[in-house]
Each structure stands twice: as structure tokens, then as C-alpha cells.
Amino acid sequence: MPYKYVDKDLEEYIIEHRRYFHEHPELSWHEEKTSTYILNELTKLGIEARKIIGTGVLGIINPNKSGKVLAIRADIDALPIEEKTDLAFKSKSRGVMHACGHDTHAAILLGAAKKLVTMKDELGKIVLLFQPAEEFIKDSGAKHVIEEKILEKEGVDRIIALHIRSSLKSGEVAIQEGPVMASADTFRLEIIGNGGHGSEPHLTIDPIAVGSLIVQNLQNIVSRKNKPSKSMVLSVTAFNSGNTENVIPDRAELLGTTRSFDNKLRDKLPQMMDTVIKGICDANEAKYKFEYNFGTPATVNEKEASEFARRVAGEIIGEENVVNHEPRMGGEDFAKYLTHIPGAMMFLGAKINDEDHPHHSGIFKIDESAMKTGSEYFISYARKYFSQSL
């Protein structure tokens, strides 16, 4: 069945831009060419646009219109991954790849913008947010958009986004209220001991032994301090210490990440971890430096925005193809907007047959025919959102 808004020409437009972005990926906070390309394209479409936060772009349809304001967000950064696909339009940048689908997100939003600007007399104010550095957990683009009050100044009262999903059947979308992705925080622990000869451990304060106890006991937070019905991950992902066989080192470094769907639980984690670390270090006469970095909170879809999204998607592809999606432990900095503005993220199925092309891998691929559904969804959502008040 043909879509109401996305015809063959617009689909080709979306695919063309997606392939350009895929061939020319840029890492977080280095999206200079990508953002210039988007800015020029929006300008050609007759949309007021400007650069924001260095490598982001903000486009506005009906900038002076009063009433409700809808923001639609697409992330634009790539990953430091070498592409291993056989695509004719594979990455031309060695060691950099759009391995998470942000190239499709940018193209889908451009496609929606191309149609929405022709319908502007029927719409209210729409903010098109092309956001950089989603993948940079410690200092992501959403953080800077919020700190500079960019959406607040534009009066945004609802925000929507989508994320393409290579593991979800093409032709389906997933959208529901509540948690859909986890918080994503990181930590660094330096254990300060007192080194010495490997044959005389009694004369040392061994940071490796202390670190080993900490790694084991941090897991008790997950299994004994956390309510079993609340999912949590606490992973130590690096343990660096020493460089030879017969010397006990002075220091050890542990790196890791935590994940949770409960933002209140997440806020308690640094203190819970510090309690464990301090107790073990004190018992072993070691000192320590503990740094906990709050990355992105859990992505929690707001009820009204999610129900509205389900209705819109159901009208496009049929209610039977709008499914619930098991929450994922991956993080998404769209969550930062949702702590300030009601909104929802939808997952767009784009699996190629029964093949496995996982995100954040060099073999990531998607079914390009799914992208038209994404643009149709953005256009339809905006049209119906404003028709309620027009």
C-alpha cells in the first residue's frame, strides 16, 4: 500500500542522502562536513537553519508561529569502527563507520523536512534537531543542547525521535511507554598501594589483590543490594596493573560501566560503590581515587507521547505491526531530553531477511526500504499533532 506522504521520488531522496552520509562518516564532535551538508540542504529546502553547539544543526519550520512546538531529533555521528561490509557505498574513511544507523536517522529527518516544509500552512512550529556526539557518553551532544537551553528557547513542548534497529523485523516498529533503554554511566577507580618484591608480599600493600576483592564484591551490589525485579548491570571492563613478573606494583586501575532502567536507583549507585571500595581499601590499608561519570539516564518514554506514536504508526503500517520492544541495556542520550520535555523514541525495524547485522559492528547493515516508514512516521506525527489544535 502506498504511503500518504512518502512517494517514490521522496524515498529516492532519502536513500541518496543516507548513502552520502554512510560514505562520509565523522566521529563525535568532528561532524563538520556532515553538519555543513545538512545545513546547506535545509537552506535549499527553504527552511531557516543554523549551526548549534559546534557541529549540530537546528532547522525551524514556521519559526514565528505561536502555539504548540514539536521537536524531531536525529543524531548524526559515526563510530571508530572499520567497515567490513560489501556495500557499494561503504565508508571512505578508514576506521570510521556509521555502524549504528545515525546516517539513516539524518536522512529520514531530511526526507520528512522536505515534505513538511511544503505543508507548513497546515502545521505549527517544528524544530528539526540534527544532534552531534550521541555516541560520546561522557560529553554527549544532548547535554550541550540542554545546557544552552536551545529547545527551551524555542518553546518545545514535545520531542520525538526514532532509532533504526537491525534486529527488528523490517515492516515493524516498536513503541511503548516507560523505560526502553538503560542509563549508561562509566567509572574509574585508582587503587594506591605500596609495591615491592614479588617474593615478599607481606612488606607490600598489593593493589592487585585489593582490586580483585573489589571486583568480586561490587557484584554483591547487583545480587544482594538491588531488588531482583529491577534490572541492573555493573561491569568492570578493564583491570590494569603491573608490567613484570617479580614486582608487586604500586597502583592498579579499574574501569567499567553501570546500567539501569531506574533513574532513582542509578543516582544511588556511586555511593553504594564507594561504600564497598572504601571498606575493602581500609581493611587492606590501601588508598583510592574513585571517579563516577554520569553519562545518560534511562530512556523513559512519556505515556501520552507514546500512545500518540502507537496510533500514528498503526495507521501507517497496521496495528499488528506495532509491537512492544524488550528494553535494552544500551544507552541513548535522547534520554536527557526526556527528563525535561515529554516525548518518545520509536524503534524502526530494518532487519535484512534472517541475517544478523548487529549494531556497533563492522558488518552492520539495514534494509533501506524501511527508511520511508521512518519519514512517513515523522510527517504523520507532526500533521496529527498540530491538527488537534488547528
C-alpha positions in Angstrom: 0.0 0.0 0.0 1.5 3.4 -1.0 2.1 5.9 1.8 0.2 9.1 2.0 3.3 11.4 2.1 6.4 9.5 1.0 6.3 8.8 -2.7 8.9 7.1 -4.9 10.8 10.4 -5.5 11.0 11.2 -1.8 12.1 7.7 -1.0 14.9 8.0 -3.5 15.8 11.4 -1.9 16.1 9.7 1.5 18.2 6.9 0.1 20.5 9.2 -1.8 21.3 11.3 1.4 21.7 8.2 3.5 24.3 6.8 1.2 26.2 10.1 1.2 26.3 10.1 5.0 27.3 6.5 5.1 30.2 7.1 2.7 31.4 10.1 4.7 31.1 9.2 8.4 32.5 11.5 11.1 33.2 10.8 14.7 31.6 12.6 17.7 32.3 16.3 17.8 34.0 16.1 14.4 30.9 16.2 12.2 31.9 19.4 10.4 31.2 18.2 6.8 28.1 16.3 7.8 26.6 19.4 9.6 27.5 21.7 6.7 25.9 19.3 4.2 22.7 19.2 6.3 22.7 23.0 6.8 23.0 23.5 3.0 20.3 21.0 2.3 17.8 22.6 4.7 18.6 26.0 3.3 17.9 24.7 -0.2 14.5 23.5 1.0 13.7 27.0 2.3 14.0 26.1 5.9 15.5 28.5 8.4 18.6 26.7 9.8 21.8 27.4 11.8 24.7 25.6 13.3 24.5 24.9 17.1 26.9 23.5 19.7 29.7 23.4 17.1 28.8 20.5 14.9 25.0 20.4 15.3 22.3 21.9 13.1 18.9 23.3 14.1 16.2 23.8 11.4 12.9 25.5 12.1 9.7 25.3 10.1 7.2 28.2 10.9 9.7 29.9 13.3 7.2 32.7 14.2 4.1 30.6 14.7 2.6 30.6 18.1 1.1 27.6 19.9 2.5 24.1 20.4 6.0 23.3 19.3 7.2 19.9 18.2 10.9 18.9 18.1 12.1 16.0 16.0 15.6 14.8 16.7 18.2 12.8 14.6 21.7 12.0 15.7 24.5 12.3 13.1 27.8 10.9 14.5 29.6 7.7 13.5 31.8 5.2 15.4 35.5 4.4 15.3 34.9 1.0 13.6 36.4 -0.3 10.3 33.6 -1.2 7.9 33.6 -4.8 6.7 30.5 -4.8 4.5 30.4 -5.2 0.7 28.2 -2.2 0.2 28.9 -0.2 -2.9 28.6 3.0 -0.7 30.8 1.7 2.1 32.7 4.2 4.3 35.5 6.1 2.6 37.0 7.0 5.9 39.5 4.4 7.3 38.5 3.2 10.7 35.2 5.2 10.8 31.8 3.8 10.1 28.1 4.5 10.6 27.7 1.3 12.5 24.7 2.3 14.5 22.4 3.8 11.8 22.8 7.5 12.5 23.2 8.0 8.8 19.7 6.7 8.3 18.3 8.9 11.1 19.7 12.1 9.5 18.4 11.1 6.0 15.0 10.1 7.4 14.6 13.5 9.1 15.8 15.3 5.9 13.1 13.4 4.0 10.5 14.4 6.5 11.7 18.0 6.4 11.4 18.1 2.6 7.7 17.2 2.8 6.8 19.1 6.0 8.0 22.4 4.6 5.5 22.1 1.7 2.7 21.6 4.3 3.8 24.4 6.6 0.5 26.3 6.4 -1.2 23.3 8.0 1.4 22.9 10.7 2.6 24.7 13.8 6.3 25.4 14.7 8.6 22.4 14.1 12.2 22.2 15.4 14.4 19.9 13.4 17.3 18.9 15.6 20.3 17.2 14.0 22.4 16.4 17.0 26.1 15.6 17.1 28.0 13.3 19.5 25.3 10.9 20.7 27.9 8.2 21.0 30.2 10.2 23.3 28.9 9.0 26.7 30.9 11.3 28.9 30.1 14.6 27.0 27.3 13.9 24.6 25.5 16.4 22.3 22.2 16.3 24.1 23.9 17.6 27.3 25.1 20.7 25.5 21.7 21.3 23.8 20.1 21.2 27.2 22.7 23.3 28.9 22.4 26.0 26.2 18.6 25.9 26.6 18.3 25.6 22.8 15.0 23.7 22.8 13.7 25.7 25.8 14.3 29.0 24.0 12.3 27.6 21.0 9.4 26.7 23.3 9.4 23.0 22.6 6.7 21.1 24.4 7.1 17.6 22.9 10.1 15.8 21.3 10.2 12.6 19.3 12.9 10.5 17.7 13.4 7.1 16.2 16.2 4.6 16.2 16.7 2.1 13.4 17.0 -1.5 14.6 18.7 -4.2 12.6 17.4 -6.9 14.9 13.7 -5.9 14.5 11.8 -7.2 11.5 11.6 -4.8 8.6 8.0 -3.6 8.4 7.5 -3.5 12.1 8.1 -0.7 14.6 8.3 -0.9 18.4 7.0 1.9 20.7 5.7 1.8 24.2 5.6 4.0 27.3 8.1 3.6 30.1 11.8 2.5 30.1 13.1 1.4 26.7 16.8 1.8 27.1 19.1 1.9 30.1 21.2 4.5 31.8 24.8 4.4 30.7 27.4 5.6 33.2 31.1 5.0 33.5 33.6 4.8 36.4 37.3 4.8 37.0 39.0 3.6 40.2 42.7 4.0 41.1 43.9 1.8 43.9 47.0 3.2 45.6 49.1 0.6 47.3 52.8 0.1 48.2 54.8 -2.0 45.8 57.7 -4.3 46.4 59.4 -7.6 45.6 57.1 -10.4 44.4 58.7 -12.8 46.9 57.8 -10.5 49.9 54.1 -9.7 49.6 53.9 -9.2 53.4 56.0 -6.0 53.0 53.7 -4.5 50.4 50.1 -3.3 50.0 49.2 -5.2 46.9 46.8 -3.2 44.7 46.1 -6.3 42.5 44.9 -8.3 45.5 42.8 -5.3 46.7 41.4 -4.7 43.2 40.4 -8.4 42.9 38.4 -8.2 46.1 36.7 -5.1 44.9 35.7 -6.6 41.5 34.2 -9.6 43.3 32.4 -7.5 45.9 31.0 -4.9 43.6 28.8 -7.8 42.2 27.1 -8.1 45.6 25.5 -4.7 44.8 23.8 -6.3 41.9 22.9 -9.6 43.6 22.3 -8.5 47.2 21.7 -4.8 47.4 19.5 -4.4 44.3 15.9 -5.6 44.2 15.8 -8.6 41.9 12.9 -7.3 39.8 15.0 -4.2 38.9 17.5 -5.0 36.2 21.0 -3.7 36.7 24.4 -4.2 35.2 27.7 -3.3 36.9 30.7 -4.4 34.8 34.4 -3.9 35.4 35.7 -3.8 31.9 39.4 -3.1 32.4 41.9 -4.0 35.1 45.4 -2.5 34.5 48.3 -3.0 36.9 52.0 -4.0 36.8 54.3 -4.8 33.9 56.6 -7.6 35.0 56.7 -11.0 36.8 58.5 -10.3 40.0 57.4 -6.9 41.1 54.2 -6.1 43.0 53.1 -2.7 41.6 52.2 0.4 43.5 48.9 1.1 41.7 46.0 -0.6 39.9 43.4 1.0 37.7 39.8 -0.4 37.2 37.4 0.9 34.5 33.8 0.0 34.0 30.2 0.8 33.3 26.8 0.6 35.1 23.4 0.3 33.5 19.8 0.5 35.0 16.3 1.3 33.9 15.6 3.1 37.2 17.0 6.6 37.3 16.5 6.8 41.1 18.5 3.6 41.6 21.1 5.0 39.2 21.5 8.1 41.4 22.4 5.8 44.4 25.0 3.7 42.6 28.1 6.0 43.2 27.6 5.9 47.0 26.8 2.2 47.0 30.0 1.5 45.1 32.1 3.9 47.2 31.0 2.1 50.3 32.3 -1.2 49.0 35.5 0.2 47.7 36.3 2.2 50.9 35.6 -0.8 53.1 38.0 -3.1 51.2 40.7 -0.5 50.9 40.5 0.5 54.6 40.7 -3.2 55.6 43.8 -3.6 53.4 45.4 -0.2 54.2 45.2 0.9 50.6 44.2 4.3 49.4 42.0 5.0 46.4 40.6 7.6 44.0 37.1 6.9 42.7 35.5 8.8 39.8 31.9 8.1 38.7 30.8 9.8 35.5 27.0 10.2 34.9 26.6 9.6 31.2 23.0 9.3 30.0 20.0 8.4 32.2 17.5 5.7 31.3 15.4 6.4 28.3 11.8 6.6 29.6 9.0 7.3 27.1 6.2 9.5 28.3 2.8 7.9 28.3 0.8 10.4 26.1 3.5 10.8 23.5 4.0 7.1 23.3 0.3 6.3 22.9 0.0 9.0 20.2 3.0 7.4 18.5 1.4 4.0 18.5 -1.8 5.3 16.9 0.2 7.2 14.2 2.4 4.2 13.4 -0.6 1.8 13.4 -2.4 3.9 10.8 0.8 3.7 8.6 1.7 0.0 8.8 -1.2 -1.6 10.6 -1.7 -2.1 14.3 -0.5 -5.7 14.1 3.0 -4.4 13.1 3.3 -2.0 16.1 5.0 -4.2 18.8 6.4 -3.9 22.2 10.2 -4.0 22.4 12.1 -5.6 25.3 14.1 -2.8 27.0 17.7 -2.8 26.0 20.7 -2.2 28.3 22.3 0.0 25.7 22.3 3.8 26.4 20.8 6.6 24.3 21.4 10.3 25.1 17.9 11.1 23.8 17.0 10.2 27.4 18.4 13.6 28.5 15.7 15.4 26.6 13.0 13.2 28.1 14.0 14.4 31.6 13.0 17.9 30.6 10.4 17.5 27.8 7.6 14.9 27.3 8.4 12.7 24.3 9.1 9.2 23.0 11.5 7.2 21.0 10.3 4.7 18.4 12.4 1.7 17.1 12.2 1.2 13.4 12.6 -2.4 12.2 15.1 -2.8 9.3 16.3 -6.4 9.5 17.5 -7.9 6.3 15.7 -11.3 6.0 17.0 -13.5 8.8 20.6 -12.2 8.6 22.4 -10.9 11.6 24.0 -7.5 11.2 24.5 -6.2 14.8 24.8 -2.5 15.7 28.3 -1.3 16.6 29.9 -3.9 14.4 31.8 -3.7 11.1 29.1 -5.8 9.4 26.2 -3.6 10.4 23.6 -3.3 7.6 19.9 -2.3 7.3 17.1 -2.7 4.9 16.9 0.7 3.2 13.3 0.2 2.3 12.4 0.7 5.9 13.6 4.3 5.9 10.5 5.6 4.1 8.4 4.3 7.1 10.5 6.5 9.4 9.9 9.6 7.3 6.2 8.8 6.9 6.0 8.5 10.7 7.6 11.9 11.4 5.4 13.6 8.8 2.2 11.9 10.1 3.1 12.6 13.7 3.6 16.3 13.0 0.4 16.6 10.9 -1.8 14.9 13.5 -0.1 16.6 16.5 -0.9 20.1 15.1 -4.3 19.2 13.7 -5.5 18.8 17.3 -5.2 22.5 17.9 -5.7 24.0 14.4 
